[in-house]
Amino acid sequence: MDVDVKQEQTPMKDHELKELIRRSQEGDEEAREEIIQKNMRLVWSVVQRFLNRGYEPDDLFQIGCIGLLKSVDKFDLSYDVKFSTYAVPMIIGEIQRFIRDDGTVKVSRSLKETGNKIRKAKDELSKQYGRAPTVTEIADYLQISPEDVVLAQEAARSPTSIHETVYENDGDPITLLDQIANQEELWFDKLALKKAIEELEERERLIVYLRYYKDQTQSEVASRLGISQVQVSRLEKKILQQIKQRMGE
């Protein structure tokens, strides 16, 4: 597929894209081709993260498009979530699998330096927290993005077959590939949720914290805030709707 990924593209509305996805899932090849055309910038933005690693950008773009189409096939249209939130980790995973399977990964000096900083940060944070730090905690400590932490850690790892069985579930083998895909999707979901909560007002964030992190009842929250249980119920409903809308924008 010869395409100019830098060409200007008309933004597509979410409902229009989901209609194309529905048609594609029903076997419409023209819809699949249009989805690729309308999401070139999305794929190319992911490809940028893997440049200077010994691979041609066009080759990585083609692999990214495979990830895009896989995300189209697996996307659940019943979820009120933005398609790109689901597609990006799928595209990243497809490119990472290609690089790992190729067996000729060339790690840049800057990526190696980041990996060394991450190892030192892990040691410091482990002493500070008394446990292994999360990706987000490492990213905050080093003032880099969580994506950069993941990429540097992946680059430092020894190659492993993605089809290697990690464990079995009632006789069904669970491979490393299954785990990678699941973790990437969960990671991006958590990032989207965190961003949505951060955009809430202070009282709204407190309600979320008390209800869903401290597991307090609406009556307990009402007592804490000095309002009625009915008001808490209304506010909670409004907050959940806001979070849902922001994650699906």
ABEGO torsion letter per residue (X at the ends): XBBBAABBBBBBBAAAAAAAAAAAAAGBAAAAAAAAAAAAAAAAAAAAAABGAGBBAAAAAAAAAAAAAAAAAABBAABBBBAAAAAAAAAAAAAAAAAAAAGABBBBAAAAAAAAAAAAAAAAAAAAAGBBBBAAAAAAAAGBBAAAAAAAAAAABBBBBAABBABBBGGBBBBAAAAAAAAAAAAAAAAAAAAAAAABBAAAAAAAAAAAAAGBBAAAAAAAAGBBAAAAAAAAAAAAAAAAAAAAX
